[in-house]
C-alpha cells in the first residue's frame, strides 16, 4: 500500500459533512483517500466531487473541490490517495 499526498483541507462544513480541499494532484470518484491531521485519521472511498456546486467525475491539480466525508475533517488536515 502506498500513500500519495493530494492536497489539504481548507474548510469543513459540519452540517452537510463536506470537506473543501485544495488539490496538489488529481482525484477521481472511486479513489480511496485517507484524511489525516492532529486529531483526524480516517479512510474512505470518494463518492462525489463538486466544484462550485457542480458534480464532476475527476478533479485536477490546482482545483479546489468539495467532497462528502464520513467523519469530521479539520482545516489543515492532509489528504492522501491510497494506492493498493
TARA-V273196 format. One record per backbone hydrogen bond with DSSP energy under -0.5 kcal/mol. NH is the residue of the N-H (numbers start at 1). CO is the residue of the C=O. E is the energy in kcal/mol with one decimal. If there is no record, write none. Layout:
nh=NH co=CO e=E
nh=NH co=CO e=E
This chain:
nh=2 co=83 e=-2.9
nh=4 co=81 e=-2.6
nh=6 co=79 e=-3.0
nh=7 co=79 e=-1.4
nh=8 co=22 e=-1.5
nh=9 co=77 e=-2.7
nh=10 co=20 e=-3.1
nh=11 co=20 e=-1.2
nh=13 co=18 e=-2.9
nh=14 co=12 e=-0.8
nh=17 co=13 e=-1.1
nh=18 co=13 e=-1.6
nh=19 co=67 e=-2.7
nh=20 co=11 e=-3.1
nh=21 co=19 e=-0.6
nh=21 co=65 e=-2.9
nh=22 co=8 e=-2.5
nh=23 co=21 e=-0.7
nh=23 co=63 e=-2.8
nh=24 co=6 e=-4.1
nh=25 co=6 e=-1.1
nh=27 co=59 e=-2.3
nh=29 co=57 e=-2.4
nh=30 co=46 e=-2.7
nh=31 co=28 e=-2.0
nh=32 co=82 e=-0.5
nh=33 co=31 e=-0.5
nh=33 co=44 e=-3.2
nh=34 co=80 e=-2.5
nh=35 co=42 e=-2.9
nh=36 co=34 e=-0.5
nh=36 co=78 e=-2.9
nh=37 co=40 e=-2.7
nh=42 co=35 e=-1.8
nh=44 co=33 e=-2.2
nh=46 co=31 e=-3.0
nh=47 co=45 e=-0.6
nh=49 co=56 e=-0.6
nh=50 co=66 e=-2.4
nh=51 co=54 e=-2.2
nh=54 co=51 e=-1.5
nh=56 co=49 e=-2.5
nh=59 co=27 e=-3.4
nh=62 co=23 e=-2.0
nh=63 co=60 e=-2.0
nh=65 co=21 e=-2.6
nh=65 co=63 e=-0.5
nh=66 co=50 e=-2.5
nh=67 co=19 e=-2.4
nh=68 co=48 e=-0.6
nh=69 co=17 e=-2.8
nh=76 co=9 e=-3.3
nh=77 co=74 e=-2.3
nh=78 co=36 e=-3.2
nh=79 co=7 e=-3.3
nh=80 co=34 e=-2.8
nh=81 co=4 e=-3.2
nh=82 co=32 e=-3.3
nh=83 co=2 e=-3.5
nh=83 co=81 e=-0.6
nh=84 co=82 e=-0.6
